[in-house]
């Protein structure tokens, strides 16, 4: 995959794409990295990391 953050143009990890799809828009074709997503939600990156962890533990199919 060659997906980059729409704001800072960082190369995205699979988890960053998955959490974006999960939290923002299931049909998105453009994504944000975790730091930019945290800004977007006005929350800490910690919150997003913990959401990723929860979703993985629940066996969410968006996460590898
Ligand atoms: Zn970014």
PDB file of the backbone (N, CA, C, O) and the ligand in Angstrom, with CONECT records:
HET     ZN  A 101       1
ATOM      1  N   UNK A   1       0.844  -1.207   0.000  1.00  0.00           N
ATOM      2  CA  UNK A   1       0.000   0.000   0.000  1.00  0.00           C
ATOM      3  C   UNK A   1       0.872   1.247   0.000  1.00  0.00           C
ATOM      4  O   UNK A   1       1.949   1.260   0.595  1.00  0.00           O
ATOM      5  N   UNK A   2       0.412   2.273  -0.656  1.00  0.00           N
ATOM      6  CA  UNK A   2       1.155   3.523  -0.677  1.00  0.00           C
ATOM      7  C   UNK A   2       0.305   4.673  -0.184  1.00  0.00           C
ATOM      8  O   UNK A   2       0.130   5.669  -0.887  1.00  0.00           O
ATOM      9  N   UNK A   3      -0.222   4.543   1.019  1.00  0.00           N
ATOM     10  CA  UNK A   3      -1.094   5.593   1.531  1.00  0.00           C
ATOM     11  C   UNK A   3      -0.357   6.513   2.487  1.00  0.00           C
ATOM     12  O   UNK A   3       0.424   6.082   3.335  1.00  0.00           O
ATOM     13  N   UNK A   4      -0.638   7.797   2.316  1.00  0.00           N
ATOM     14  CA  UNK A   4       0.030   8.818   3.111  1.00  0.00           C
ATOM     15  C   UNK A   4      -0.991   9.690   3.802  1.00  0.00           C
ATOM     16  O   UNK A   4      -2.090   9.906   3.291  1.00  0.00           O
ATOM     17  N   UNK A   5      -0.619  10.195   4.981  1.00  0.00           N
ATOM     18  CA  UNK A   5      -1.485  11.110   5.724  1.00  0.00           C
ATOM     19  C   UNK A   5      -1.825  12.326   4.871  1.00  0.00           C
ATOM     20  O   UNK A   5      -0.944  12.911   4.242  1.00  0.00           O
ATOM     21  N   UNK A   6      -3.084  12.702   4.847  1.00  0.00           N
ATOM     22  CA  UNK A   6      -3.524  13.848   4.049  1.00  0.00           C
ATOM     23  C   UNK A   6      -3.036  15.178   4.594  1.00  0.00           C
ATOM     24  O   UNK A   6      -3.029  16.169   3.864  1.00  0.00           O
ATOM     25  N   UNK A   7      -2.628  15.228   5.855  1.00  0.00           N
ATOM     26  CA  UNK A   7      -2.170  16.483   6.444  1.00  0.00           C
ATOM     27  C   UNK A   7      -0.646  16.588   6.438  1.00  0.00           C
ATOM     28  O   UNK A   7      -0.093  17.559   5.922  1.00  0.00           O
ATOM     29  N   UNK A   8       0.032  15.598   7.005  1.00  0.00           N
ATOM     30  CA  UNK A   8       1.492  15.713   7.139  1.00  0.00           C
ATOM     31  C   UNK A   8       2.255  14.844   6.142  1.00  0.00           C
ATOM     32  O   UNK A   8       3.482  14.908   6.083  1.00  0.00           O
ATOM     33  N   UNK A   9       1.546  14.036   5.361  1.00  0.00           N
ATOM     34  CA  UNK A   9       2.136  13.218   4.300  1.00  0.00           C
ATOM     35  C   UNK A   9       3.088  12.131   4.789  1.00  0.00           C
ATOM     36  O   UNK A   9       3.916  11.623   4.033  1.00  0.00           O
ATOM     37  N   UNK A  10       2.954  11.785   6.062  1.00  0.00           N
ATOM     38  CA  UNK A  10       3.705  10.650   6.590  1.00  0.00           C
ATOM     39  C   UNK A  10       3.157   9.364   5.968  1.00  0.00           C
ATOM     40  O   UNK A  10       1.956   9.258   5.717  1.00  0.00           O
ATOM     41  N   UNK A  11       4.038   8.383   5.719  1.00  0.00           N
ATOM     42  CA  UNK A  11       3.580   7.078   5.260  1.00  0.00           C
ATOM     43  C   UNK A  11       2.804   6.414   6.390  1.00  0.00           C
ATOM     44  O   UNK A  11       3.257   6.382   7.534  1.00  0.00           O
ATOM     45  N   UNK A  12       1.622   5.880   6.053  1.00  0.00           N
ATOM     46  CA  UNK A  12       0.737   5.350   7.090  1.00  0.00           C
ATOM     47  C   UNK A  12       0.963   3.876   7.363  1.00  0.00           C
ATOM     48  O   UNK A  12       1.238   3.084   6.461  1.00  0.00           O
ATOM     49  N   UNK A  13       0.841   3.537   8.621  1.00  0.00           N
ATOM     50  CA  UNK A  13       0.833   2.138   9.045  1.00  0.00           C
ATOM     51  C   UNK A  13      -0.556   1.569   8.780  1.00  0.00           C
ATOM     52  O   UNK A  13      -1.539   2.302   8.682  1.00  0.00           O
ATOM     53  N   UNK A  14      -0.611   0.263   8.669  1.00  0.00           N
ATOM     54  CA  UNK A  14      -1.895  -0.398   8.479  1.00  0.00           C
ATOM     55  C   UNK A  14      -2.908  -0.057   9.593  1.00  0.00           C
ATOM     56  O   UNK A  14      -4.092   0.149   9.330  1.00  0.00           O
ATOM     57  N   UNK A  15      -2.420  -0.006  10.816  1.00  0.00           N
ATOM     58  CA  UNK A  15      -3.287   0.330  11.962  1.00  0.00           C
ATOM     59  C   UNK A  15      -3.880   1.721  11.835  1.00  0.00           C
ATOM     60  O   UNK A  15      -5.033   1.947  12.203  1.00  0.00           O
ATOM     61  N   UNK A  16      -3.090   2.656  11.313  1.00  0.00           N
ATOM     62  CA  UNK A  16      -3.561   4.036  11.195  1.00  0.00           C
ATOM     63  C   UNK A  16      -4.692   4.122  10.172  1.00  0.00           C
ATOM     64  O   UNK A  16      -5.653   4.867  10.366  1.00  0.00           O
ATOM     65  N   UNK A  17      -4.579   3.372   9.100  1.00  0.00           N
ATOM     66  CA  UNK A  17      -5.652   3.327   8.103  1.00  0.00           C
ATOM     67  C   UNK A  17      -6.890   2.669   8.703  1.00  0.00           C
ATOM     68  O   UNK A  17      -8.009   3.150   8.525  1.00  0.00           O
ATOM     69  N   UNK A  18      -6.677   1.570   9.410  1.00  0.00           N
ATOM     70  CA  UNK A  18      -7.799   0.831   9.986  1.00  0.00           C
ATOM     71  C   UNK A  18      -8.571   1.665  11.013  1.00  0.00           C
ATOM     72  O   UNK A  18      -9.802   1.655  11.026  1.00  0.00           O
ATOM     73  N   UNK A  19      -7.849   2.379  11.864  1.00  0.00           N
ATOM     74  CA  UNK A  19      -8.553   3.155  12.900  1.00  0.00           C
ATOM     75  C   UNK A  19      -9.288   4.334  12.258  1.00  0.00           C
ATOM     76  O   UNK A  19     -10.354   4.733  12.727  1.00  0.00           O
ATOM     77  N   UNK A  20      -8.728   4.877  11.208  1.00  0.00           N
ATOM     78  CA  UNK A  20      -9.404   5.960  10.494  1.00  0.00           C
ATOM     79  C   UNK A  20     -10.722   5.453   9.901  1.00  0.00           C
ATOM     80  O   UNK A  20     -11.762   6.098  10.033  1.00  0.00           O
ATOM     81  N   UNK A  21     -10.662   4.309   9.259  1.00  0.00           N
ATOM     82  CA  UNK A  21     -11.881   3.709   8.686  1.00  0.00           C
ATOM     83  C   UNK A  21     -12.920   3.458   9.778  1.00  0.00           C
ATOM     84  O   UNK A  21     -14.117   3.678   9.593  1.00  0.00           O
ATOM     85  N   UNK A  22     -12.425   2.995  10.908  1.00  0.00           N
ATOM     86  CA  UNK A  22     -13.312   2.644  12.016  1.00  0.00           C
ATOM     87  C   UNK A  22     -13.933   3.876  12.670  1.00  0.00           C
ATOM     88  O   UNK A  22     -15.133   3.896  12.946  1.00  0.00           O
ATOM     89  N   UNK A  23     -13.121   4.903  12.917  1.00  0.00           N
ATOM     90  CA  UNK A  23     -13.592   6.050  13.701  1.00  0.00           C
ATOM     91  C   UNK A  23     -14.173   7.164  12.851  1.00  0.00           C
ATOM     92  O   UNK A  23     -15.045   7.899  13.314  1.00  0.00           O
ATOM     93  N   UNK A  24     -13.711   7.303  11.627  1.00  0.00           N
ATOM     94  CA  UNK A  24     -14.099   8.472  10.839  1.00  0.00           C
ATOM     95  C   UNK A  24     -15.059   8.096   9.709  1.00  0.00           C
ATOM     96  O   UNK A  24     -16.177   8.608   9.641  1.00  0.00           O
ATOM     97  N   UNK A  25     -14.625   7.215   8.841  1.00  0.00           N
ATOM     98  CA  UNK A  25     -15.423   6.959   7.646  1.00  0.00           C
ATOM     99  C   UNK A  25     -15.057   5.603   7.077  1.00  0.00           C
ATOM    100  O   UNK A  25     -13.945   5.407   6.586  1.00  0.00           O
ATOM    101  N   UNK A  26     -15.963   4.696   7.140  1.00  0.00           N
ATOM    102  CA  UNK A  26     -15.732   3.327   6.702  1.00  0.00           C
ATOM    103  C   UNK A  26     -15.377   3.246   5.214  1.00  0.00           C
ATOM    104  O   UNK A  26     -14.715   2.303   4.781  1.00  0.00           O
ATOM    105  N   UNK A  27     -15.822   4.239   4.435  1.00  0.00           N
ATOM    106  CA  UNK A  27     -15.569   4.199   3.000  1.00  0.00           C
ATOM    107  C   UNK A  27     -14.437   5.106   2.555  1.00  0.00           C
ATOM    108  O   UNK A  27     -14.276   5.353   1.360  1.00  0.00           O
ATOM    109  N   UNK A  28     -13.648   5.607   3.504  1.00  0.00           N
ATOM    110  CA  UNK A  28     -12.600   6.574   3.173  1.00  0.00           C
ATOM    111  C   UNK A  28     -11.555   5.989   2.234  1.00  0.00           C
ATOM    112  O   UNK A  28     -11.223   4.805   2.299  1.00  0.00           O
ATOM    113  N   UNK A  29     -11.042   6.855   1.355  1.00  0.00           N
ATOM    114  CA  UNK A  29      -9.933   6.475   0.479  1.00  0.00           C
ATOM    115  C   UNK A  29      -8.695   7.304   0.815  1.00  0.00           C
ATOM    116  O   UNK A  29      -7.610   7.058   0.289  1.00  0.00           O
ATOM    117  N   UNK A  30      -8.870   8.279   1.688  1.00  0.00           N
ATOM    118  CA  UNK A  30      -7.765   9.125   2.130  1.00  0.00           C
ATOM    119  C   UNK A  30      -7.796   9.099   3.643  1.00  0.00           C
ATOM    120  O   UNK A  30      -8.865   9.047   4.251  1.00  0.00           O
ATOM    121  N   UNK A  31      -6.609   9.136   4.253  1.00  0.00           N
ATOM    122  CA  UNK A  31      -6.538   8.879   5.683  1.00  0.00           C
ATOM    123  C   UNK A  31      -5.636   9.866   6.403  1.00  0.00           C
ATOM    124  O   UNK A  31      -4.918  10.651   5.785  1.00  0.00           O
ATOM    125  N   UNK A  32      -5.695   9.802   7.741  1.00  0.00           N
ATOM    126  CA  UNK A  32      -4.793  10.592   8.572  1.00  0.00           C
ATOM    127  C   UNK A  32      -3.955   9.669   9.455  1.00  0.00           C
ATOM    128  O   UNK A  32      -4.392   8.583   9.838  1.00  0.00           O
ATOM    129  N   UNK A  33      -2.740  10.127   9.768  1.00  0.00           N
ATOM    130  CA  UNK A  33      -1.910   9.385  10.721  1.00  0.00           C
ATOM    131  C   UNK A  33      -2.452   9.607  12.137  1.00  0.00           C
ATOM    132  O   UNK A  33      -3.333  10.441  12.342  1.00  0.00           O
ATOM    133  N   UNK A  34      -1.936   8.878  13.088  1.00  0.00           N
ATOM    134  CA  UNK A  34      -2.467   8.986  14.450  1.00  0.00           C
ATOM    135  C   UNK A  34      -2.295  10.383  15.062  1.00  0.00           C
ATOM    136  O   UNK A  34      -3.247  10.894  15.652  1.00  0.00           O
ATOM    137  N   UNK A  35      -1.129  11.017  14.950  1.00  0.00           N
ATOM    138  CA  UNK A  35      -1.013  12.381  15.498  1.00  0.00           C
ATOM    139  C   UNK A  35      -2.009  13.369  14.870  1.00  0.00           C
ATOM    140  O   UNK A  35      -2.586  14.195  15.577  1.00  0.00           O
ATOM    141  N   UNK A  36      -2.209  13.288  13.564  1.00  0.00           N
ATOM    142  CA  UNK A  36      -3.162  14.194  12.902  1.00  0.00           C
ATOM    143  C   UNK A  36      -4.601  13.827  13.263  1.00  0.00           C
ATOM    144  O   UNK A  36      -5.451  14.707  13.398  1.00  0.00           O
ATOM    145  N   UNK A  37      -4.874  12.542  13.417  1.00  0.00           N
ATOM    146  CA  UNK A  37      -6.203  12.094  13.814  1.00  0.00           C
ATOM    147  C   UNK A  37      -6.527  12.570  15.242  1.00  0.00           C
ATOM    148  O   UNK A  37      -7.658  12.956  15.539  1.00  0.00           O
ATOM    149  N   UNK A  38      -5.533  12.534  16.097  1.00  0.00           N
ATOM    150  CA  UNK A  38      -5.704  13.023  17.474  1.00  0.00           C
ATOM    151  C   UNK A  38      -6.056  14.512  17.457  1.00  0.00           C
ATOM    152  O   UNK A  38      -6.930  14.956  18.202  1.00  0.00           O
ATOM    153  N   UNK A  39      -5.376  15.276  16.610  1.00  0.00           N
ATOM    154  CA  UNK A  39      -5.698  16.699  16.436  1.00  0.00           C
ATOM    155  C   UNK A  39      -7.119  16.885  15.935  1.00  0.00           C
ATOM    156  O   UNK A  39      -7.859  17.740  16.423  1.00  0.00           O
ATOM    157  N   UNK A  40      -7.487  16.080  14.961  1.00  0.00           N
ATOM    158  CA  UNK A  40      -8.810  16.144  14.355  1.00  0.00           C
ATOM    159  C   UNK A  40      -9.900  15.925  15.400  1.00  0.00           C
ATOM    160  O   UNK A  40     -10.919  16.616  15.402  1.00  0.00           O
ATOM    161  N   UNK A  41      -9.677  14.969  16.277  1.00  0.00           N
ATOM    162  CA  UNK A  41     -10.656  14.679  17.332  1.00  0.00           C
ATOM    163  C   UNK A  41     -10.431  15.510  18.591  1.00  0.00           C
ATOM    164  O   UNK A  41     -11.206  15.414  19.543  1.00  0.00           O
ATOM    165  N   UNK A  42      -9.376  16.324  18.604  1.00  0.00           N
ATOM    166  CA  UNK A  42      -9.009  17.085  19.793  1.00  0.00           C
ATOM    167  C   UNK A  42      -8.862  16.171  21.005  1.00  0.00           C
ATOM    168  O   UNK A  42      -9.325  16.486  22.102  1.00  0.00           O
ATOM    169  N   UNK A  43      -8.216  15.049  20.785  1.00  0.00           N
ATOM    170  CA  UNK A  43      -7.953  14.126  21.883  1.00  0.00           C
ATOM    171  C   UNK A  43      -6.468  13.792  21.859  1.00  0.00           C
ATOM    172  O   UNK A  43      -5.743  14.251  20.977  1.00  0.00           O
ATOM    173  N   UNK A  44      -6.015  13.001  22.816  1.00  0.00           N
ATOM    174  CA  UNK A  44      -4.605  12.636  22.848  1.00  0.00           C
ATOM    175  C   UNK A  44      -4.359  11.401  21.969  1.00  0.00           C
ATOM    176  O   UNK A  44      -5.265  10.608  21.715  1.00  0.00           O
ATOM    177  N   UNK A  45      -3.119  11.265  21.518  1.00  0.00           N
ATOM    178  CA  UNK A  45      -2.763  10.083  20.726  1.00  0.00           C
ATOM    179  C   UNK A  45      -2.960   8.811  21.529  1.00  0.00           C
ATOM    180  O   UNK A  45      -3.271   7.748  20.992  1.00  0.00           O
ATOM    181  N   UNK A  46      -2.770   8.957  22.834  1.00  0.00           N
ATOM    182  CA  UNK A  46      -2.969   7.836  23.760  1.00  0.00           C
ATOM    183  C   UNK A  46      -4.368   7.219  23.620  1.00  0.00           C
ATOM    184  O   UNK A  46      -4.521   5.998  23.616  1.00  0.00           O
ATOM    185  N   UNK A  47      -5.375   8.077  23.507  1.00  0.00           N
ATOM    186  CA  UNK A  47      -6.760   7.621  23.360  1.00  0.00           C
ATOM    187  C   UNK A  47      -6.913   6.778  22.097  1.00  0.00           C
ATOM    188  O   UNK A  47      -7.578   5.743  22.105  1.00  0.00           O
ATOM    189  N   UNK A  48      -6.295   7.231  21.022  1.00  0.00           N
ATOM    190  CA  UNK A  48      -6.405   6.504  19.755  1.00  0.00           C
ATOM    191  C   UNK A  48      -5.666   5.173  19.825  1.00  0.00           C
ATOM    192  O   UNK A  48      -6.164   4.154  19.346  1.00  0.00           O
ATOM    193  N   UNK A  49      -4.475   5.185  20.424  1.00  0.00           N
ATOM    194  CA  UNK A  49      -3.750   3.919  20.591  1.00  0.00           C
ATOM    195  C   UNK A  49      -4.555   2.933  21.425  1.00  0.00           C
ATOM    196  O   UNK A  49      -4.556   1.733  21.152  1.00  0.00           O
ATOM    197  N   UNK A  50      -5.237   3.444  22.439  1.00  0.00           N
ATOM    198  CA  UNK A  50      -5.985   2.534  23.287  1.00  0.00           C
ATOM    199  C   UNK A  50      -7.231   2.002  22.564  1.00  0.00           C
ATOM    200  O   UNK A  50      -7.645   0.866  22.796  1.00  0.00           O
ATOM    201  N   UNK A  51      -7.835   2.835  21.678  1.00  0.00           N
ATOM    202  CA  UNK A  51      -8.947   2.360  20.832  1.00  0.00           C
ATOM    203  C   UNK A  51      -8.471   1.252  19.884  1.00  0.00           C
ATOM    204  O   UNK A  51      -9.168   0.257  19.687  1.00  0.00           O
ATOM    205  N   UNK A  52      -7.285   1.430  19.303  1.00  0.00           N
ATOM    206  CA  UNK A  52      -6.730   0.413  18.402  1.00  0.00           C
ATOM    207  C   UNK A  52      -6.549  -0.899  19.164  1.00  0.00           C
ATOM    208  O   UNK A  52      -6.886  -1.976  18.672  1.00  0.00           O
ATOM    209  N   UNK A  53      -6.011  -0.781  20.367  1.00  0.00           N
ATOM    210  CA  UNK A  53      -5.770  -1.976  21.184  1.00  0.00           C
ATOM    211  C   UNK A  53      -7.094  -2.683  21.498  1.00  0.00           C
ATOM    212  O   UNK A  53      -7.205  -3.902  21.361  1.00  0.00           O
ATOM    213  N   UNK A  54      -8.090  -1.904  21.920  1.00  0.00           N
ATOM    214  CA  UNK A  54      -9.418  -2.474  22.228  1.00  0.00           C
ATOM    215  C   UNK A  54     -10.002  -3.202  21.026  1.00  0.00           C
ATOM    216  O   UNK A  54     -10.504  -4.320  21.141  1.00  0.00           O
ATOM    217  N   UNK A  55      -9.927  -2.548  19.870  1.00  0.00           N
ATOM    218  CA  UNK A  55     -10.521  -3.128  18.665  1.00  0.00           C
ATOM    219  C   UNK A  55      -9.802  -4.406  18.253  1.00  0.00           C
ATOM    220  O   UNK A  55     -10.426  -5.364  17.798  1.00  0.00           O
ATOM    221  N   UNK A  56      -8.487  -4.408  18.417  1.00  0.00           N
ATOM    222  CA  UNK A  56      -7.730  -5.631  18.101  1.00  0.00           C
ATOM    223  C   UNK A  56      -8.151  -6.763  19.023  1.00  0.00           C
ATOM    224  O   UNK A  56      -8.317  -7.905  18.595  1.00  0.00           O
ATOM    225  N   UNK A  57      -8.319  -6.425  20.293  1.00  0.00           N
ATOM    226  CA  UNK A  57      -8.713  -7.448  21.265  1.00  0.00           C
ATOM    227  C   UNK A  57     -10.114  -7.978  20.978  1.00  0.00           C
ATOM    228  O   UNK A  57     -10.425  -9.133  21.273  1.00  0.00           O
ATOM    229  N   UNK A  58     -10.953  -7.123  20.402  1.00  0.00           N
ATOM    230  CA  UNK A  58     -12.312  -7.558  20.032  1.00  0.00           C
ATOM    231  C   UNK A  58     -12.314  -8.350  18.725  1.00  0.00           C
ATOM    232  O   UNK A  58     -13.346  -8.876  18.307  1.00  0.00           O
ATOM    233  N   UNK A  59     -11.147  -8.428  18.086  1.00  0.00           N
ATOM    234  CA  UNK A  59     -11.052  -9.183  16.843  1.00  0.00           C
ATOM    235  C   UNK A  59     -11.604  -8.441  15.637  1.00  0.00           C
ATOM    236  O   UNK A  59     -12.081  -9.058  14.685  1.00  0.00           O
ATOM    237  N   UNK A  60     -11.539  -7.107  15.680  1.00  0.00           N
ATOM    238  CA  UNK A  60     -12.016  -6.314  14.555  1.00  0.00           C
ATOM    239  C   UNK A  60     -11.298  -6.718  13.261  1.00  0.00           C
ATOM    240  O   UNK A  60     -10.072  -6.817  13.220  1.00  0.00           O
ATOM    241  N   UNK A  61     -12.072  -6.946  12.229  1.00  0.00           N
ATOM    242  CA  UNK A  61     -11.506  -7.458  10.978  1.00  0.00           C
ATOM    243  C   UNK A  61     -10.710  -6.417  10.192  1.00  0.00           C
ATOM    244  O   UNK A  61      -9.992  -6.765   9.255  1.00  0.00           O
ATOM    245  N   UNK A  62     -10.831  -5.138  10.570  1.00  0.00           N
ATOM    246  CA  UNK A  62     -10.044  -4.116   9.876  1.00  0.00           C
ATOM    247  C   UNK A  62      -8.571  -4.171  10.277  1.00  0.00           C
ATOM    248  O   UNK A  62      -7.712  -3.637   9.575  1.00  0.00           O
ATOM    249  N   UNK A  63      -8.283  -4.815  11.403  1.00  0.00           N
ATOM    250  CA  UNK A  63      -6.903  -4.868  11.882  1.00  0.00           C
ATOM    251  C   UNK A  63      -6.261  -6.200  11.564  1.00  0.00           C
ATOM    252  O   UNK A  63      -6.876  -7.258  11.704  1.00  0.00           O
ATOM    253  N   UNK A  64      -5.021  -6.129  11.136  1.00  0.00           N
ATOM    254  CA  UNK A  64      -4.331  -7.340  10.711  1.00  0.00           C
ATOM    255  C   UNK A  64      -3.739  -8.127  11.864  1.00  0.00           C
ATOM    256  O   UNK A  64      -3.128  -9.173  11.647  1.00  0.00           O
TER     257      UNK A  64
HETATM  258 ZN    ZN A 101      -0.361  13.185   9.720  1.00  0.00          ZN
END
